[in-house]
Amino acid sequence: MIMATTSLEAQFVTFSLGEEIFAVPVEVVREILDYAEAFKIPNGPDYLLGLRDVRGQGVPTIDLRLKLGMTKTVPTPHTRVLVLDVPMESRLLTLGLVADRVFEVTPFRRDQIEAAPDIGVRWRSDYIAGVVRREKGFVVIIDLARLLSREDASALQSAA
């Protein structure tokens, strides 16, 4: 007997930056760690906090708030680092992403996911893989490969 696949939905890890809720596909999340100061690297981009030792591997860690044009993260007891394996063009980029709070793994039906909103002017929305409506607002699904330019990915890869 062949079972029906569940390709009508996908699993996501949700997290917050301030009051906004974001999500990344669960398959790119390797682990979620408590926040710890990263080892600083001189001359890196402003959003690169530094390196974090993750099981013997130096993992570049970024402040997603800065990358998205928000204010810098102020660590709290709820701050976490999502360790992600982001598929890039021809390689896998391992990256730590600082989040104000991590909530849950949750399924979204593919028909729930809407395109990035059109506001009538050009803006940097290509990093938005989709938007999901919820009872108390929206969840923005981030396309990390698009968020990081080639220059970003090269800088982060060489930092590791």
Secondary structure, DSSP 8 states (H G I E B T S, - for coil): ------TTEEEEEEEEETTEEEEEEGGGEEEEEE----B--TT--TTEEEEEEETTEEEEEEEHHHHTT-------TT-EEEEEEEE-SSSEEEEEEEESEEEEEEEEEGGGEE-----SS--S-TTEEEEEEETTEEEEEE-HHHHS-HHHHHHHHHH-
